[in-house]
Amino acid sequence: MDQVFFILSKLVWSVLSPLMVWSLLLVAGTLFLLVGYRKAALRFLFPATLFSLSMMLFPLGDWLIYPLESRFSQPQQLPDHIDGIIILGGGEDVKGTISWQQPQVGQASDRYFGAADLARRYPETPVIFIGGHNLLRFDAGTTPAELSRQLLMMVGIDEQRLIIESQSRNTYENFQRLKTVLPKRNGQYLLVTSAYHMPRSVGIAQKQDISVLPYPVDYRSKTAELRRMDFAVFEQLEKLEPAWREWVGLTAYFITGKTSRWFPEQISSGIETSADAQVDLR
């Protein structure tokens, strides 16, 4: 069943991706226009044009990703003791690494910097990396887990502290397989992942009865006072794609019972986070 879910999720996203929808509208509209069906072409080109103008005039990416990123905040004061630091995969660039034969990182590389900072604060604590290939067809001999080991050592974490899980392909499988490598099943763990990805991650962890304290990194949105009409279409697309994927993922995971809430929130742990003290910046 997990295999079916994995394949379907990849196929569905290939159609629901905003960039793919926009491209399909443009292609279909152009083809109808070339064969002389102007009214049919307009039905495709008009929404494509409207989307393009909206991306030019409004911070759609910021609007969509900000609620995800502001759902959880880093703790203002970290606990004295934790049983491990969990890093979700996604900051590695496996294809780039294979192409250039040296470790490469992607947009979510802040996950490694966040983990390195926490590893210095807790010098005796295990560092647990979770993540494998998430592509339907790709096998080049190098896995995200192998690359992550190199990257974590490059940011100063001793190899003896590392626990690497390399078989999980999506966030749900991350936490399923995480249970098999946790040093202490009922322990307290810091969870490091991108801020926009934290709600879905925490929701699955809660469903799997894994106690995690969110430590979000890799923020991408701007607060309201910094959003300007600057025609930064590519910048907004870079935010819109992962944000839309997360909203779709939250919905799919809730419907299929992988999370108990559609938009998970932190269960009170007695630890104050920065969200408890900050003003609303939306």
Secondary structure as UniProt FT lines:
FT   HELIX           2..16
FT   HELIX           18..34
FT   TURN            35..36
FT   HELIX           38..57
FT   HELIX           60..69
FT   STRAND          84..88
FT   HELIX           94..100
FT   HELIX           107..109
FT   HELIX           110..121
FT   TURN            123..124
FT   STRAND          127..130
FT   HELIX           144..154
FT   TURN            155..156
FT   HELIX           159..161
FT   STRAND          162..165
FT   HELIX           171..178
FT   TURN            179..181
FT   TURN            185..186
FT   STRAND          188..194
FT   HELIX           195..197
FT   HELIX           198..207
FT   TURN            208..209
FT   STRAND          211..217
FT   HELIX           224..226
FT   HELIX           233..255
FT   TURN            256..257
FT   HELIX           274..276
//
